[in-house]
Amino acid sequence: MNLPNTNQKRIVVIGGGFAGISLVKKLKDLDAQIVMIDRHNYHTFQPLLYQVSTSGLEPDSIAYPIRKILKELNNFYFRLAEVQHIDPVKKEITTAIGILSFDYLVIATGTKTNYFNNENIAKNAMPMKTVPQALNIRSLILQNFEKADDTLEVSERKALLNFCIVGAGPTGVELAGALAELKQNVFPKDYKHLDIQEMQIHLFEGGPRVLPPMSETASKKATEFLDKLGVQIHLNTIVSDFDGKTVTLKDGKTLETKNFIWSAGVTGASIKGLTEDSLVARLNRYKVNTFNQVAGFENIFAIGDIAYMETVDFPKGHPQVAQPAIQQGENLAKNLKNLLANKPLKAFIYSDKGTMATVGRNKAVVDLKKLKFGGFLAWFIWMFVHLMALVGFRNRVIVFFNWAYNYINYDKAARLIVRPYTTKD
Ligand SMILES: Cc1cc2nc3c(=O)[nH]c(=O)nc-3n(C[C@H](O)[C@H](O)[C@H](O)COP(=O)(O)OP(=O)(O)OC[C@H]3O[C@@H](n4cnc5c(N)ncnc54)[C@H](O)[C@@H]3O)c2cc1C
């Protein structure tokens, strides 16, 4: 790889997500060469991907160039590549563009979609983890509406207008709410000759309630909001197959759909090379100590979703959400500085700021430590927190004006099939 030779220590960071970015931002004055490698040249604000899928926002308002975020660092190098292998003995990583040695390695690769070894579902479902995938969903929804508008055959039209979302975590719930909003406020104006009641939104959840990671209060409120929006919730329901046309449930029931979105779970985006002892195989997350050092190594760290740290307060590891990733990145920055200065390391302590999810226009649920509530105020707080968390002033302004425009006009302006999606049938 074409990087300058230096006497400085080299810190290689794999992944420019919440964890990797928050770490490197804090390494500004460190006397070391810092190299970040990511398969995308931009950071993705994943919490708003569902708004790209449902035509609420354009992708460039939730993604930001990594080089631009970290432009203030003089000792920083970005390389666009997929990391394929880690050799902890030689202290090298292998990437699609060459081999790179490191003194310290930070793995911040996050997660990938988990299909639970179901090959049919992996082949035919629409995942929503990246900007290209969100754009695929947007195109598919709009293309299927175009087809439905021109289809006389009733069963075919119903399949085109049938939406199945699997997994009622925050992603599934937010997506279902946004689709219901399209059904209520937007599509009836675009497709005047279609019977909009033929658009059905099904939300499948294997567990007994929606929003399993949140409180009972949040779950009840979200169910109430989804019911009002006309979303059909199927609890304790396992989806066992989807062949591109027919959804099969574990109890044998079937449903026809051309829109099958999978938000049922994630698994760590681990990289080949480290010993099996370093991984929690079930979760594909790297076991780390309280300094985020990967089990068995002093110079290899994992932070964010990919890191599995058991603590008294979090005996099953930290939740795979943005805050632990950001906070671990910031703590590791302090520790890398300590390491280079031969000072003791500081243990990571997670400060839980709460969780929230939005359910369509005007409604959200918020879980804080001592307060749990839902409704308009929760929605307002949700908007404010997400606006402030977006990277870049430009993106904040664009998102703010989009939201204001959509709110006032009951509209979603990004209803464009720019890059048509080719279905696998
Ligand atoms: C649809 C969706 C909605 C979400 N909503 C919320 C929410 O509302 N609130 C919340 O707190 N959290 C939410 N999350 C979770 C949150 O986005 C994650 O917890 C957070 O992104 C974790 O940060 P990270 O840095 O660990 O990983 P990521 O942000 O996923 O970053 C990982 C980076 O590593 C790169 N990468 C991975 N493997 C390789 C490789 N082999 N080579 C090169 N680069 C690689 C990826 O391209 C990516 O840029 C949501 C997630 C999704 C998918």
The ligand as a MOL file (V3000), in Angstrom:
LIG
                    3D

  0  0  0     0  0            999 V3000
M  V30 BEGIN CTAB
M  V30 COUNTS 53 58 0 0 0
M  V30 BEGIN ATOM
M  V30 1 C -31.3440 0.3690 9.7630 0
M  V30 2 C -30.6420 0.6510 11.0680 0
M  V30 3 C -31.1900 1.5470 11.9740 0
M  V30 4 C -30.5500 1.8180 13.1720 0
M  V30 5 N -31.1220 2.7170 14.0420 0
M  V30 6 C -30.4600 3.0500 15.1640 0
M  V30 7 C -30.9810 4.0560 16.0380 0
M  V30 8 O -32.0610 4.6100 15.7890 0
M  V30 9 N -30.2620 4.3890 17.1440 0
M  V30 10 C -29.0670 3.7890 17.4200 0
M  V30 11 O -28.4280 4.1430 18.4140 0
M  V30 12 N -28.5690 2.8270 16.6320 0
M  V30 13 C -29.2240 2.4440 15.5150 0
M  V30 14 N -28.7080 1.4840 14.7040 0
M  V30 15 C -27.4720 0.7950 15.1150 0
M  V30 16 C -26.2510 1.6660 14.8480 0
M  V30 17 O -26.2780 2.1380 13.5260 0
M  V30 18 C -25.0110 0.8210 15.1250 0
M  V30 19 O -25.0340 0.4320 16.4700 0
M  V30 20 C -23.7520 1.6160 14.8410 0
M  V30 21 O -23.6790 1.9500 13.4800 0
M  V30 22 C -22.5180 0.8230 15.2550 0
M  V30 23 O -21.3730 1.5540 14.9280 0
M  V30 24 P -20.0450 0.8000 14.4720 0
M  V30 25 O -19.0350 1.8590 14.2350 0
M  V30 26 O -19.7420 -0.2900 15.4190 0
M  V30 27 O -20.4140 0.0820 13.0890 0
M  V30 28 P -20.9300 0.7280 11.7290 0
M  V30 29 O -21.4880 2.0640 11.9310 0
M  V30 30 O -21.7790 -0.3130 11.1060 0
M  V30 31 O -19.5920 0.9020 10.8690 0
M  V30 32 C -18.8440 -0.1780 10.4070 0
M  V30 33 C -17.9830 0.2840 9.2290 0
M  V30 34 O -17.0590 -0.7440 8.9130 0
M  V30 35 C -16.9720 -0.9020 7.5120 0
M  V30 36 N -16.5450 -2.2870 7.2780 0
M  V30 37 C -17.1130 -3.4160 7.7630 0
M  V30 38 N -16.3960 -4.4940 7.3980 0
M  V30 39 C -15.3620 -4.0370 6.6610 0
M  V30 40 C -14.2620 -4.6730 6.0120 0
M  V30 41 N -14.0850 -5.9980 6.0490 0
M  V30 42 N -13.3840 -3.9020 5.3290 0
M  V30 43 C -13.5610 -2.5540 5.2710 0
M  V30 44 N -14.5560 -1.8960 5.8930 0
M  V30 45 C -15.4530 -2.6390 6.5820 0
M  V30 46 C -18.3780 -0.5920 7.0230 0
M  V30 47 O -18.3690 -0.1840 5.6760 0
M  V30 48 C -18.7950 0.5370 7.9710 0
M  V30 49 O -18.4700 1.7960 7.4560 0
M  V30 50 C -29.3310 1.1820 13.4850 0
M  V30 51 C -28.7710 0.2860 12.5750 0
M  V30 52 C -29.4160 0.0170 11.3680 0
M  V30 53 C -28.8010 -0.9460 10.3850 0
M  V30 END ATOM
M  V30 BEGIN BOND
M  V30 1 1 1 2
M  V30 2 1 2 3
M  V30 3 2 2 52
M  V30 4 2 3 4
M  V30 5 1 4 5
M  V30 6 1 4 50
M  V30 7 2 5 6
M  V30 8 1 6 7
M  V30 9 1 6 13
M  V30 10 2 7 8
M  V30 11 1 7 9
M  V30 12 1 9 10
M  V30 13 2 10 11
M  V30 14 1 10 12
M  V30 15 2 12 13
M  V30 16 1 13 14
M  V30 17 1 14 15
M  V30 18 1 14 50
M  V30 19 1 15 16
M  V30 20 1 16 17
M  V30 21 1 16 18
M  V30 22 1 18 19
M  V30 23 1 18 20
M  V30 24 1 20 21
M  V30 25 1 20 22
M  V30 26 1 22 23
M  V30 27 1 23 24
M  V30 28 2 24 25
M  V30 29 1 24 26
M  V30 30 1 24 27
M  V30 31 1 27 28
M  V30 32 2 28 29
M  V30 33 1 28 30
M  V30 34 1 28 31
M  V30 35 1 31 32
M  V30 36 1 32 33
M  V30 37 1 33 34
M  V30 38 1 33 48
M  V30 39 1 34 35
M  V30 40 1 35 36
M  V30 41 1 35 46
M  V30 42 1 36 37
M  V30 43 1 36 45
M  V30 44 2 37 38
M  V30 45 1 38 39
M  V30 46 1 39 40
M  V30 47 2 39 45
M  V30 48 1 40 41
M  V30 49 2 40 42
M  V30 50 1 42 43
M  V30 51 2 43 44
M  V30 52 1 44 45
M  V30 53 1 46 47
M  V30 54 1 46 48
M  V30 55 1 48 49
M  V30 56 2 50 51
M  V30 57 1 51 52
M  V30 58 1 52 53
M  V30 END BOND
M  V30 END CTAB
M  END
